[in-house]
Amino acid sequence: MLRWRLIIGSLLILGVGTLAYYETRPGYMGWLVLPVSVACVYLATDEMIAMFAARGGRPLGWVTQCANLLIVLANWLPQVRPDFARHGTFAWPMIALAVGVILAFLVEMARYDGSGKVTERLAMAVLPQAYVGVLFTFLIQLRLLGPVTGILAICSLLAVVKCGDIGAYTVGRLIGRNKMVPLLSPGKTWEGFAGGVLAACFAAWCSLAWVPTWFADGQSVEGPGWHWMVYGLLVGTTGVIGDLAESLLKRDAGVKDSSRWLPGFGGVLDILDSILLAAPVAYLGWIWP
């Protein structure tokens, strides 16, 4: 299992690095991220639907997938039509979310059978839209902050969250004694949490105070309004909450991983869980005046 984690982890790092390199080239801003975003959101949504089905639910899978596709694509409308930007960066994704909610209600009205399961099915249709579609929107909006600034923002988020994961795992294995939430995530300890926060702050320092000096290649880059320590502390802590949030869903569904197609990691949602909840916090840091 460790071998698979190393192999797939290395491939993921290589893929992100290659994408980041080409995304900084003129004319590419955000467009290479588009197919990756669609694929990630589709797979993560599919995994959520499968988890609901595992506990006997009957989610409206096609409604949720269509809604999340609209939410993702709506982020690029101002790129295609700059005049759309005057309505705000989040206006179109929120309209897409509203369309998805309305569609879920319309479908349930059409197939109403008096079984008393409507509210449950509506919840299972809307939750993936909010959890995957809307939270992933913050990740996309981070990229669209600018040709170089957006890449730095994305890289800082990934570095802080994933270094926090590694730090928490390492310290927890070495000296972890006091369980955080044993029923929800037996492996997590307070010692590991402290180690993860320290690692996240170190990653924040590297990505915000050191990397921009050579990454920007002479271009002007405006970093987040928060000091790197505050950024690392808040984004790293929210990443832990994101990991626990997905654990909550998996425990409720009675599954260990969201899927098994990534050996050593589980599924796409297992990789994105900590990033999804940390993305809004990172975005707030980068737009802070």
N, C-alpha and C positions, 0 to 999 in steps of 0.2 A: 504493500500500500504506500509506503514511504517513497519507493521508487517511482510509482505513478505520480505522486504529488510533486516530486522533483521534476519529472519530465514535463508534465502538463503545466506546472507553474512556470518553468523556463520558457515554454512555448507561448504562454499567455504574456509574459514579460516582453518577449521578443516581438509579439504581435502588437502590443500597446506601444512599444518603442518605435516600431516601424510606422505605425499609424500616426504617432505624434510627429515624427520627422516629416512625413509627406503633408500632414495637415498644416504645417507652417509655411509651405510653399505658396506663392501668390496664386489666387484663384481657387484654392481648395478649401477655404475655411468652412468647416462644418459638413461639407458634402461627402467626405469619406466616412464621417461618423454616422451619416444617415443610414446606410444599409446595416451597419453594426448595431445601431440603436433599434432598428426594426427587428432584427434577429433576436437580440437579447430580450426585448419586451415580449415578443411572441413566445419564446421558449419559457420565460419566467411566468407569463400568464398561463400557459398550458400546464405548467407544474402546479400552480395554485389551483387550477380547475381539477387536476388529478387528485390533489390532496382533499378537496371538498368531496369528490366522488368516493374517495377511500372511506369516508365516514358516513356514507349513505346519502350524500347530497345529490341534487340534480341541478347543477348550475347551468346557466344559459351560456354555454361556451362560446358560440359564434357571436353572440351579442358582445360579450366582454372582449373578445379578440378584435372585433371590428372597432369598438370604442377605443381601445388602447392604440390601435393602428392610427386612428384619426388623431388622437392626442399627440402621438409622436410626430406625425406629419405636419400637424398644425404649428409646431415650433419653427418650421422652415418657411411658412407663408411670408413673413416679412423679408426673408432672403430672396424670394421670388418676386414679391411685390413690395418694394420699400415703403410705399404709401400706407401699407397695412401696419407699419411699425408705430404709427401715431396713436394707435389704440392701446399700446403697451405690449411688452414682451410676453406676458402671460394671458393676454385676453383670448387669443385663439385656442390655446390648449384648454382653457377653462370652458370655452364654448363647446369644444369637442367633448369634454367631460359631461356637460349638460345634455348634449345630443345622446351620449351613451346612456345616461340615466333615463331620459325620456324614452329611448328605444326599449330599454329593459321593462319599463312600465307598460308600454304598448304591447309588447310580446306577451307579458303576463295577463294583460286584459284579454288578449285574443285567445289564450289557452286556459282561461280560468275554469277550474273544475270543482271548486268548493272543497278541496282537500285540506285546506288550512296550512299549506306549505308556501304560499305566495311570498310572505315576508322573508322567509328563509332563503328562497331562491333569489329574491331581489337583492338581499344582502350579499349573497355569493356572487352576484353579477356586478355589483357596484364596488365591493371591497377591492378586487384586483385593479379596478380602474384608478382608485385612489392610491393604493399601496404601490402598484407597479407603474401605471401610466403617469400619474401626477408627480410622484417622487422622482421618477426617471427624467421628467421634464426639467427638474432643477439641474440634473447632470448635463443635459443638452444645453440649457441656458448658460451654464458655466463655460462650456466650449464656445458659445457664441459671443462671449464677452469681447473677443478680439482675436486676430490672427495668432499672436504670440501669447498675449495675456490669457486667452482661453485655454491654451495648451498648458500653461503654467498652473492655472486654476485646477484643471482636471488632474494633472500630475500631482499637485500638492494634496488634493483630496485622496487619491489612490494611495499615495505614499504614507500619509498620516494614518489612514484606516488600516491598511494592510500591515504596516510596521507595528501598529498597535496590536493587531491580531497575533503577529509573530512574538512580540514581547510578552503578551499575556500568556500565550501557550508555553513559551520557554520558562518564564519565571514560575508559572503555575506548576509545571512538571518538576521543577527543581526544589522549590520551597513552599509550594502551595499547601496550606493546611485548613484554612477557614473557608467553607463553602459560601458562595454568594446566594444562589437560589438552587439548592440541591434537587428539588423536585422538577424544576424546569430545565436546568442545565447542570448536571452533576459534576462536570469537569471544571467549571469556572470557580475560581477562588478569589478572595479579596487581595491576596498577595499577587496573583496573576493580573488582576485589574490594575493594581498600582504599577506593576512592571509594564503593562500595556500603555498606560497613560504616559509614563516616562519615555517609552519608545516612540509614542505618537508625537510628543513634544520635540524629541530629537529629529524626527522626520520633518516636522514643521520647520525647524531651524534650517535644516539642509535645503528644503524645497523653497523656502521663502527668503532666507537671509544669504544663502550661498549660491544655489543653482542659478538664480536670475542673472548673476554677474557674468556668466558665460553663455547661458541658454539663449538670452535675448539677442546675442550677436550684434550688440550696439544699438538695438532698438529700445525705445522708451517703453518700460513696462511698469504699470502702476499696481502694486501689490495690494493685498487685503487691508482694510482699515484697522484690523485688529493686530496687535503685537503677535509675533509668531508663537509665543508661549500660550497666549489666550486661545489662538486658533487651534493649536495642537491639543490643548486641554478640552475644549468644547467639541471639536470634530471627533477626537479620539473617544471621548466619553459617549457621544451620540452613536458612534460606530458600534460600541459594545451593546447599547440599547437596541440597535438594529439587529444585531446577532441574536439577542434574546427574543426579539419580536418574532423572528422567523422560527426560533425554537418553540415558541408558544403555539404557532400554527401547526408545526410538525407534531408536537406532543398531542395536540387536540385531534389531529388526524391519525395518530398512531403510526407514524412513519419515521424512519431515522434520517433519511435524506429526501430532498424534494424530488430527485430522480437519480438515476445511476449511470448516466451516460458519460460522466466525467470521473473516471476512477480516481479515488483519493480525495475528491472534492465534493462529489454528489451531483448536484445539478446547477443550472445557471442561477437559480434563486439562492442557493447556498453560497455562491460567490458574491452575488449582489446584495445580500441581506444587510450587511453593515454599511455598505455604500449608500443604499437607498435612503436610510434615515439620516445619514450624515450629510447628504448632498444639500438639503435646504440650509443647514447650519453653515456649510462652507460657502454657499452662495451668498448668504447674509454677510459673511465676513468679507467677501470680495466686493460687494456693492456698498459696504458701510462707508459713510461719508468721512 
